[in-house]
Amino acid sequence: MRKTLAAFLAFILLSLPAFAAGPPLPSPESLRYPPLHFRVPRPETVVLDNGITVFFYEDRELPLVKVTALVRTGSVYDPEGKEGLADLTGQLLRDGGTKGMKSGEIDDTLEQLAIELESGIAAESGSVSLSVLTKDLDRGLDIFARIIREPAFEAAKFDLARNLKLEDIRRIADSPQRFAFREFNRVIYQNHPRGRMATFASVSGIGREDLVAFHRRFFRPANIMIAVSGDISKQEATERIARAFGDWKEEGPIPAPPPPVPRQGGGVYYLAKKTPQSVVIVAHRAPSFLTEDTYPFRIFDFIVGSGGFPSRIFQEVRTNEGLAYSAGSFYRPRATEGVFSAYAFTKSATTGKALSMIRAIVRDGAGRPISAQELTWAKKAVDSGFIFSFTSAHQIAYQQMQIAYDGLPKDHMETYLGKIDAVTLADLARVKEQYVLPEEEIVFVVGDDEALKQLKTEFKDIIVREGLL
């Protein structure tokens, strides 16, 4: 059998035509092609009589319609002493039944019709999302509207959700990273609603009536935007949304937004935890996404640590020195201000070295200025990430809604790439000098006694924190 197979293969090879050796194939870098032009898709908008703005984008590829409501609310509005209220409210919109429909009936209907329906409230926004086959749209929208307008917050479901929240809080300390970033937020947002975290005491003090009051305060037409996309026309979408929400009237004043985060000085903070690894975080204030500085700062952050394997912190701290299994940075811009943070998860024995390297890279690139090559790489990567954020019709509608929610200019999407491409090395140096200030640097370390010992060799004044669970 083997001889027969070998003879057959030899016959095939001998039968193939001979090819003369030609010139080598060109390198991909030498290929030339016309410049690519990306046109940002734009959804249409309709404003209902009661103030709800609808963002619509048609897509007939699948018999599917997606709807997302964005609500101006968030955990930043939690009453002091009842932190965790917004989170419970967002969860029980979906799970707690509605006026006229028990939670079990809703579950059965969604399962039978293969409808996806989710709800939640984050730090500065709430959302309810629906994905439904076109033929079942009326039924899906009916439940969607009931959840937003008339949630029941069933007592049994509330008790279950609160107990699960308490258990989740108890488990936070089991994850050093999650525990560290939770307590880090308390430090950088001192004396501000963003720095208040849900605790055993705050969640235990929340009652079902608190959810009812929170919903009544924030869920009203002027506080809601809706994105609709998929297998439906603009007229049909407008009519159906108006049928579901058009008779909803405004009640009471719109809550004022939370105040800006007060500017504070720097400091070194330590939180004790018996663990063989340390979590090291270095933070600075950063520009708001409403300022022009946000564009060069995005590039600065990408090069320093958020750009993955080629970024400086990843390369130096993880790849070259082997000090951390995870290291990088993030830029978290908000409407009034932003935060830039660099981090590493490292062994207790290397806490000091990892911290020193991160501080040096953030402050001055460890003596190595950002190069033109790095700038070009970062621009291309950021541009690609932006372009590939438009992979579905619903993303297009949702992103335009998010722009309106954030108060960004209507042409933000059209001008974004140009502003990124216009960033220069001088811009990077300017924003670093303006925002990365040594006197405002916050160092936050979670670790054991060895980590504290190493901190004490570099810093005189260390503020010892206690985790608040």
FENPEPE-V385098 format. One record per run of one state. SS is the DSSP state (@ for helix, = for strand, . for the rest). FROM is the first residue (numbers start at 1). TO is the last residue. If there is no record, write none. Layout:
[[SS & FROM & TO] [SS & FROM & TO]]
This chain:
[[. & 1 & 1] [@ & 2 & 15] [. & 16 & 27] [@ & 28 & 30] [. & 31 & 43] [= & 44 & 47] [. & 48 & 52] [= & 53 & 58] [. & 59 & 63] [= & 64 & 71] [. & 72 & 74] [@ & 75 & 77] [. & 78 & 84] [@ & 85 & 95] [. & 96 & 97] [= & 98 & 98] [. & 99 & 100] [= & 101 & 101] [. & 102 & 102] [@ & 103 & 112] [. & 113 & 115] [= & 116 & 121] [. & 122 & 125] [= & 126 & 133] [@ & 134 & 149] [. & 150 & 150] [= & 151 & 151] [. & 152 & 154] [@ & 155 & 172] [. & 173 & 175] [@ & 176 & 188] [. & 189 & 192] [@ & 193 & 195] [. & 196 & 199] [@ & 200 & 204] [. & 205 & 207] [@ & 208 & 218] [. & 219 & 220] [@ & 221 & 223] [= & 224 & 230] [. & 231 & 233] [@ & 234 & 245] [. & 246 & 266] [= & 267 & 272] [. & 273 & 276] [= & 277 & 286] [. & 287 & 292] [@ & 293 & 306] [. & 307 & 307] [@ & 308 & 310] [. & 311 & 311] [@ & 312 & 320] [. & 321 & 323] [= & 324 & 333] [. & 334 & 337] [= & 338 & 347] [@ & 348 & 367] [. & 368 & 371] [@ & 372 & 387] [. & 388 & 392] [@ & 393 & 406] [. & 407 & 411] [@ & 412 & 421] [. & 422 & 424] [@ & 425 & 435] [. & 436 & 437] [@ & 438 & 440] [. & 441 & 441] [= & 442 & 447] [. & 448 & 448] [@ & 449 & 458] [. & 459 & 462] [= & 463 & 465] [. & 466 & 469]]
